[in-house]
Amino acid sequence: MYLITNRNLCDKEEYFERIKEACLCGVENIIIREKDLSDEEVEIIYEKISKSLPKNIRKRTSILINSKMKAYEKTDCDGIHLPYWLFKEKLKEGYKFDEKKQIGLSLHSTEEVVEMEEICKNKGIKISYVTLSHIYETKCKKGLKPKGLDVLKNSGNLTKVKRVALGGIDSKNVLEVLKYADDFAVMSLIMKSNNIKETIDEMKIY
């Protein structure tokens, strides 16, 4: 399971505790997505999250930074997550990604999956995973028609990169989603949960 952070969905005092508890309960991938903050502020958030975890938990947990390139470069985070357009822009600039760190991308169609495969083949770049969204209706994408399971079904034969389903995933639909995806990501499900352990247990993954 991937947890995408959003400090606007919970009390400020709960933010770090929620992330820590999610990791203790089995979440192994954290994407720090606080786009309205500066790189310096995201650096601080990363350090607090990383240092809050027991060593054995931190060792098994990947913590990635969304979009903030300077924070990605200055910290020992496990990788960067980028919107697809920004990934292509950085490549045009000749940016060299750290080969020791993960690269995650946000994709929204099979056309983008095909294009990504071609770009990575030509550039010799390894992508760690892609999120495909949004699968179901979600308040984060209010007014936008969800992709449904088709984007997952139709991308299965197009790439060997790990495909992470995103958008409106909960205990009622997660098993259906995992028939066509390698993993899944959530945001509000955990950031707004009244009982994080119970929420994760209900996903029937751990």
Sine and cosine of phi, psi and omega as CSV:
sin_phi,cos_phi,sin_psi,cos_psi,sin_omega,cos_omega
0.00,0.00,0.66,-0.75,0.10,-1.00
-0.96,-0.27,0.72,-0.70,0.10,-0.99
-0.94,-0.34,0.85,-0.53,0.08,-1.00
-0.99,-0.14,0.84,-0.54,-0.10,-0.99
-0.98,0.19,0.46,-0.89,0.11,-0.99
-0.37,-0.93,0.98,-0.19,-0.10,-1.00
-0.93,0.36,-0.21,0.98,0.01,-1.00
-0.99,0.15,-0.09,1.00,-0.02,-1.00
-0.99,-0.12,-0.04,1.00,-0.01,-1.00
-0.54,-0.84,0.17,-0.98,0.06,-1.00
-0.90,0.43,0.59,-0.81,-0.02,-1.00
-0.82,0.57,-0.62,0.79,-0.04,-1.00
-0.93,0.37,-0.39,0.92,-0.07,-1.00
-1.00,-0.03,-0.30,0.95,-0.19,-0.98
-0.78,0.63,-0.84,0.54,-0.07,-1.00
-0.94,0.34,-0.56,0.83,0.02,-1.00
-0.92,0.39,-0.60,0.80,0.02,-1.00
-0.90,0.44,-0.70,0.71,0.00,-1.00
-0.91,0.41,-0.69,0.73,0.01,-1.00
-0.88,0.47,-0.72,0.70,-0.01,-1.00
-0.89,0.45,-0.64,0.77,0.03,-1.00
-0.86,0.51,-0.67,0.74,0.02,-1.00
-0.91,0.40,-0.66,0.75,0.02,-1.00
-0.90,0.43,-0.47,0.88,-0.03,-1.00
-1.00,-0.02,0.05,1.00,0.13,-0.99
0.84,-0.54,-0.19,0.98,0.05,-1.00
-0.92,0.38,0.79,-0.62,-0.11,-0.99
-0.92,-0.39,0.03,1.00,0.00,-1.00
-0.66,-0.75,0.85,-0.53,0.03,-1.00
-0.89,-0.46,0.77,-0.64,0.11,-0.99
-0.92,-0.40,0.92,-0.39,0.00,-1.00
-0.98,0.18,0.96,-0.27,-0.06,-1.00
-0.88,-0.48,1.00,0.08,0.02,-1.00
-0.80,-0.59,0.96,0.27,-0.21,-0.98
-0.92,0.39,-0.38,0.93,-0.03,-1.00
-0.99,0.10,-0.06,1.00,0.01,-1.00
-1.00,-0.09,0.32,-0.95,0.05,-1.00
-0.98,0.19,0.22,-0.98,0.06,-1.00
-0.86,0.50,-0.64,0.76,-0.01,-1.00
-0.89,0.45,-0.65,0.76,0.02,-1.00
-0.93,0.37,-0.60,0.80,0.04,-1.00
-0.93,0.36,-0.58,0.82,0.09,-1.00
-0.84,0.55,-0.72,0.70,-0.01,-1.00
-0.89,0.46,-0.68,0.73,0.03,-1.00
-0.88,0.48,-0.71,0.70,0.02,-1.00
-0.85,0.53,-0.75,0.66,-0.04,-1.00
-0.87,0.49,-0.65,0.76,-0.01,-1.00
-0.91,0.40,-0.68,0.74,0.01,-1.00
-0.91,0.42,-0.75,0.66,-0.05,-1.00
-0.87,0.50,-0.71,0.70,-0.06,-1.00
-0.97,0.25,-0.33,0.95,-0.01,-1.00
-0.97,0.24,-0.31,0.95,-0.09,-1.00
-1.00,0.03,0.67,-0.74,0.14,-0.99
-0.82,0.57,0.51,-0.86,-0.10,-0.99
-0.82,0.58,-0.67,0.74,-0.02,-1.00
-0.92,0.39,-0.56,0.83,0.03,-1.00
-0.96,0.28,-0.67,0.74,0.00,-1.00
-0.89,0.46,-0.59,0.81,-0.04,-1.00
-0.89,0.45,-0.55,0.83,-0.04,-1.00
-1.00,-0.07,-0.08,1.00,-0.10,-1.00
-0.97,-0.24,0.80,-0.60,0.11,-0.99
-1.00,-0.01,0.82,-0.58,0.05,-1.00
-0.90,-0.44,0.91,-0.42,-0.03,-1.00
-0.93,-0.37,0.44,-0.90,0.00,-1.00
-0.94,-0.34,0.76,-0.65,-0.02,-1.00
-1.00,0.05,0.91,-0.42,0.22,-0.98
0.96,0.30,-0.43,0.90,-0.09,-1.00
-0.99,0.16,1.00,-0.06,-0.14,-0.99
-0.91,0.42,-0.64,0.77,-0.01,-1.00
-0.91,0.41,-0.64,0.77,0.04,-1.00
-0.91,0.41,-0.62,0.79,0.06,-1.00
-0.87,0.49,-0.67,0.74,-0.06,-1.00
-0.97,0.25,-0.57,0.82,-0.13,-0.99
-1.00,0.06,-0.33,0.94,-0.05,-1.00
-0.96,-0.27,0.14,-0.99,0.07,-1.00
-0.99,-0.10,0.53,0.85,0.03,-1.00
-0.86,0.52,0.25,-0.97,-0.09,-1.00
-1.00,0.05,-0.14,0.99,0.02,-1.00
0.22,-0.98,-0.05,-1.00,-0.01,-1.00
-0.85,-0.53,0.62,-0.79,0.12,-0.99
-0.90,-0.44,0.77,-0.63,-0.10,-1.00
-0.77,-0.63,0.57,-0.82,0.24,-0.97
-0.90,0.43,0.51,-0.86,-0.12,-0.99
-0.86,0.52,-0.65,0.76,-0.03,-1.00
-0.89,0.46,-0.60,0.80,-0.02,-1.00
-0.95,0.31,-0.60,0.80,0.08,-1.00
-0.84,0.54,-0.74,0.67,-0.01,-1.00
-0.91,0.41,-0.59,0.80,0.02,-1.00
-0.90,0.43,-0.68,0.73,0.01,-1.00
-0.90,0.43,-0.61,0.80,0.04,-1.00
-0.91,0.42,-0.64,0.76,0.04,-1.00
-0.88,0.47,-0.53,0.84,0.02,-1.00
-0.97,0.23,-0.16,0.99,-0.03,-1.00
0.99,0.10,0.34,0.94,-0.03,-1.00
-0.91,0.41,0.66,-0.75,0.03,-1.00
-0.96,-0.29,0.92,-0.39,0.01,-1.00
-0.97,0.25,0.52,-0.85,0.05,-1.00
-0.92,0.39,0.90,-0.43,-0.06,-1.00
-0.92,0.39,-0.29,0.96,0.01,-1.00
-1.00,0.09,-0.17,0.98,-0.04,-1.00
-0.93,-0.36,0.39,-0.92,-0.01,-1.00
-0.97,0.25,0.43,-0.90,0.17,-0.99
-0.81,-0.59,0.84,-0.54,0.08,-1.00
-0.90,-0.44,0.58,-0.81,-0.04,-1.00
-0.79,-0.61,0.53,-0.85,0.12,-0.99
-1.00,-0.10,0.90,-0.43,0.04,-1.00
-0.87,-0.48,0.40,-0.92,-0.08,-1.00
-0.72,-0.70,0.12,0.99,0.00,-1.00
-0.34,-0.94,0.30,-0.95,0.06,-1.00
-0.93,0.37,-0.49,0.87,0.04,-1.00
-0.88,0.48,-0.65,0.76,0.03,-1.00
-0.93,0.37,-0.56,0.83,0.05,-1.00
-0.89,0.46,-0.72,0.70,0.01,-1.00
-0.88,0.47,-0.71,0.70,-0.01,-1.00
-0.90,0.44,-0.67,0.74,0.03,-1.00
-0.86,0.51,-0.70,0.71,0.01,-1.00
-0.85,0.52,-0.68,0.73,-0.02,-1.00
-0.92,0.39,-0.69,0.73,0.01,-1.00
-0.88,0.47,-0.74,0.67,-0.05,-1.00
-0.91,0.40,-0.57,0.82,0.05,-1.00
-0.91,0.42,-0.69,0.72,-0.03,-1.00
-0.95,0.30,-0.55,0.83,-0.07,-1.00
-1.00,-0.08,-0.20,0.98,-0.04,-1.00
0.93,0.37,0.61,0.79,-0.03,-1.00
-0.96,-0.27,0.67,-0.74,0.04,-1.00
-0.98,-0.22,0.85,-0.53,0.07,-1.00
-1.00,-0.10,0.73,-0.68,-0.06,-1.00
-0.98,0.20,-0.62,0.78,0.00,-1.00
-0.25,-0.97,0.32,-0.95,0.15,-0.99
-0.77,-0.63,0.61,-0.79,0.18,-0.98
-1.00,-0.05,0.66,-0.75,0.07,-1.00
-0.90,-0.44,0.83,-0.55,-0.12,-0.99
-0.47,-0.88,0.17,-0.99,-0.22,0.98
-0.99,-0.11,0.64,-0.77,-0.15,-0.99
-0.98,0.21,-0.74,0.67,0.02,-1.00
-0.85,-0.52,0.19,-0.98,0.03,-1.00
-0.86,0.51,0.64,-0.77,0.01,-1.00
-0.51,-0.86,0.55,-0.83,-0.01,-1.00
-0.90,0.43,-0.40,0.92,0.03,-1.00
-0.93,0.37,-0.39,0.92,0.00,-1.00
-0.82,-0.58,0.72,0.69,-0.07,-1.00
-0.86,0.52,0.76,-0.65,0.02,-1.00
1.00,-0.02,-0.22,0.98,0.01,-1.00
-0.99,-0.12,0.72,-0.69,-0.01,-1.00
-0.93,0.37,0.77,-0.63,0.01,-1.00
-0.94,0.35,0.41,-0.91,0.00,-1.00
-0.97,0.23,-0.42,0.91,-0.10,-0.99
0.95,0.30,-0.21,-0.98,-0.04,-1.00
-0.98,0.20,-0.20,0.98,-0.09,-1.00
-0.86,0.52,-0.65,0.76,-0.03,-1.00
-0.90,0.43,-0.48,0.87,0.06,-1.00
-0.97,0.24,-0.74,0.67,-0.02,-1.00
-0.87,0.50,-0.69,0.72,-0.12,-0.99
-0.98,0.18,-0.24,0.97,-0.01,-1.00
-1.00,-0.10,-0.17,0.99,-0.09,-1.00
-0.84,0.54,-0.61,0.79,-0.03,-1.00
-1.00,-0.08,0.07,1.00,-0.09,-1.00
-0.99,-0.15,-0.30,0.95,-0.05,-1.00
-0.44,-0.90,0.45,-0.89,0.11,-0.99
-0.98,-0.20,-0.01,1.00,0.05,-1.00
-0.93,0.37,0.62,-0.79,0.01,-1.00
-0.84,0.54,0.80,-0.60,-0.02,-1.00
-0.96,-0.28,0.85,-0.53,-0.06,-1.00
-0.93,-0.37,0.90,-0.44,-0.01,-1.00
-0.97,0.23,0.62,-0.79,-0.06,-1.00
-0.61,-0.79,0.64,-0.77,0.12,-0.99
0.92,-0.39,0.98,-0.21,0.09,-1.00
0.95,0.33,0.37,0.93,-0.05,-1.00
-1.00,0.05,0.75,-0.66,0.01,-1.00
-0.56,-0.83,-0.14,-0.99,-0.07,-1.00
-0.90,0.43,-0.36,0.93,-0.04,-1.00
-0.99,0.17,-0.41,0.91,-0.08,-1.00
-0.83,-0.56,-0.06,1.00,-0.13,-0.99
-0.89,0.46,-0.62,0.78,-0.02,-1.00
-0.92,0.39,-0.59,0.81,0.06,-1.00
-0.92,0.39,-0.67,0.75,0.01,-1.00
-0.87,0.50,-0.68,0.73,-0.08,-1.00
-0.96,0.29,-0.07,1.00,0.15,-0.99
-0.95,0.32,-0.41,0.91,-0.11,-0.99
-0.83,-0.55,-0.09,1.00,0.00,-1.00
-0.82,-0.58,0.35,-0.94,0.02,-1.00
-0.99,0.11,-0.44,0.90,-0.03,-1.00
-0.32,-0.95,-0.03,-1.00,0.01,-1.00
-0.57,-0.82,0.35,-0.94,0.00,-1.00
-0.80,-0.59,0.53,-0.85,0.04,-1.00
-0.69,-0.72,0.34,-0.94,0.09,-1.00
-0.78,-0.63,-0.98,0.21,-0.09,-1.00
-0.89,0.45,-0.48,0.88,-0.03,-1.00
-0.81,0.59,-0.62,0.78,0.00,-1.00
-0.99,-0.16,-0.65,0.76,-0.05,-1.00
-0.91,0.42,-0.37,0.93,0.01,-1.00
-0.91,-0.40,0.08,1.00,-0.08,-1.00
-0.92,0.39,0.61,-0.79,0.08,-1.00
-1.00,0.10,-0.29,0.96,0.01,-1.00
-0.49,-0.87,1.00,-0.07,-0.13,-0.99
-0.88,0.47,-0.70,0.71,0.01,-1.00
-0.86,0.51,-0.72,0.70,-0.01,-1.00
-0.90,0.43,-0.66,0.75,0.02,-1.00
-0.87,0.50,-0.72,0.69,-0.01,-1.00
-0.93,0.37,-0.66,0.75,0.04,-1.00
-0.87,0.50,-0.59,0.81,-0.03,-1.00
-0.93,0.37,-0.33,0.94,0.02,-1.00
-0.96,0.28,-0.20,0.98,0.10,-0.99
0.85,0.52,0.61,0.79,-0.01,-1.00
-0.95,-0.32,-0.60,0.80,-0.10,-0.99
-0.98,-0.21,0.00,0.00,0.00,0.00
